[in-house]
């Protein structure tokens, strides 16, 4: 029984070490990257626009699906009644 508890403790330590060494910094970096507005060229209107992403969703999905889930939550051109396909999101890395 004691060896089981020791093994469980060691496994828990390894998992926590990996999480705090690799996973948490990646999540924080992704959140910071997507929390600022990005300058893009609107594919529909061919004008520069500033877009904002949902940084929380990008950060939460960054480990399993890196750079796959980028939800545009605001755009400087949306007030002009433009039909938006959000195709500009692929311009941001």
N, C-alpha and C positions, 0 to 999 in steps of 0.2 A: 504494500500500500504506500509506503514512503517513497519508493522509487517512482510510482505513478504520479504522486504530487510533485516531486522534483522535476520529472519530465514535463508535466503540465506547466510548471513555473518557467522552465527553460523555453518551452514553445511559446508561451505568452510573452516572455521577454523578447524573443526573436521577432515575433509579429509586431510588437510595439516599436521595437527598434527600427524595423523596416518602414513602418508607417510614418514615424517621425523623421526618418532620414530621407526618404524618397517621395512618399505619397503627399504628405502635408506641404512640403515646399512646392511641389508641382501644382497643387490646388491653389495655393496662395499666389504663385506667379501667374497662373491663368486668370485668376480673379482680377489682379492688378492690370493685366494686359487688356482685358475686355471691359474694365470699368471706366475707361476713358473713351471719349468720342473719337471716331476714326474718319478721316477724310477719304472719300471715294468719288468715283465718277458714276453717276446714275446711268445705267444702261438704257433706260427708256427715254430720258430727257436729255442725255448727253451733257449734263451739267455737274459741277462739283457739288457734293452734298456731305454733310456731317451726319454720321449714323452712330447710334448707341446700341450696344448689345445688352442682353440680360446677363450680367457678369456672374450672378449666382448660379444660373443654369449652366453656363459655360464651365465654371469651376467645378461644379458637382459632376459634370460628365467628362471632365478632362482626363481622368484615369482610365476609364473603360473605353471611351470614344474620343481620343485626342483630336481637337479641332473639328469635330464633326457637328456638334450641336451649337450653332451660333444663331440665336434668336434676336433679330433686330427689333428693338422695342421703341425706337424713336428715329426720326429722320428729319433733317431740316427742310426737305421738299414736300413732306406730307401735307402741309397746310395749303398747298396749291391744288388739291383735288386730284393729284396724280394717282392713277391705278398702279399700285406697287406690287411687284412680284418678289421683291427682296433679293434679286439676283446680284446685287452689289456686294452682298456678304462674302462672296468667294474672293473678292479683291483683298480682303484682310487676312493676314497670316498671323 
